[in-house]
Amino acid sequence: MKIVVISRKSDCSRRKKMSSMLELSPYEWSFFDACEPNTLPIWFEEVYDENKCRKYRSYPLVPGEKGCFASHVKVWEMAMSMDESLVVLEDDCTLTEHFFSKLDEIKNENYEYIKLERRSNGVSIDSNLMMADRNRSGTVGYYINPIGAFKLLSNLNTIYTPIDHYIGMCWKHSVAPISLKSPIITHEGDFGTSIQNSRKESETEASNNKILRFRRKVIRYIDNYKYKKFTDKVMKKYNV
């Protein structure tokens, strides 16, 4: 198992902070140079559907979201090509004191994906893990094995949501949203400060339109239904 930190090559301050936290890591780790919005891979433009994105959430992906999505996809490809599990971190996270000891436990678990932060409550699977009860994925930090990476990649026919939304769509790719009960990372902010600012502007415009606002509520309701239906089915596997 290796640790990969997604980080913009130009962001020296964040890289310095992450290097300091990982300096004594018992696991091999490296930076992955994040994809920049102005140099996106050709394949991204081929599968990104802006019209579908507008219908789904009322506005297109902002540039930073596109770069973030492409970066995580490339890391999943790394997991498959190396046939090795990875701990994927974004460079605005902070590691807790139990980070490395908990990784020692995670590497022996037979799960495809485990979120290292906690954004919701969930149904207990065992003393360490739970099934998140809300479709709030987040990509600040997670464990993924080659099988999970394969599932996420093989079902990525069209891009029309941010990367965290896609990971949360477990009914599409069948990767269960397993999460740690006690998080081993904290989150200081969004990946790339421009993402949050750009998204807020677009969300404000969309929220002022009553039709778009109603449509988003309906879509969210449908997604939540699909999420619960999938997670209920998976939980039977764990006899919960």
HELIX and SHEET records of a PDB file:
HELIX    1   1 CYS A   12  LEU A   22  1                                  11    
HELIX    2   2 PRO A   37  THR A   39  5                                   3    
HELIX    3   3 ILE A   42  VAL A   47  1                                   6    
HELIX    4   4 GLU A   50  ARG A   57  1                                   8    
HELIX    5   5 PRO A   63  MET A   82  1                                  20    
HELIX    6   6 PHE A   99  ILE A  106  1                                   8    
HELIX    7   7 PRO A  146  SER A  154  1                                   9    
HELIX    8   8 ILE A  163  GLY A  168  1                                   6    
HELIX    9   9 CYS A  170  HIS A  173  1                                   4    
HELIX   10  10 THR A  193  SER A  207  1                                  15    
HELIX   11  11 LYS A  210  LYS A  237  1                                  28    
SHEET    1   A 5 TRP A  29  ASP A  33  0                                        
SHEET    2   A 5 LYS A   2  SER A   7  1                                        
SHEET    3   A 5 LEU A  86  GLU A  90  1                                        
SHEET    4   A 5 GLY A 141  ILE A 144 -1                                        
SHEET    5   A 5 TYR A 113  LYS A 115 -1                                        
SHEET    1   B 2 CYS A  93  LEU A  95  0                                        
SHEET    2   B 2 ILE A 185  HIS A 187 -1                                        
SHEET    1   C 3 GLY A 122  SER A 124  0                                        
SHEET    2   C 3 LEU A 129  ALA A 132 -1                                        
SHEET    3   C 3 ILE A 178  LEU A 180 -1                                        
END                                                                             
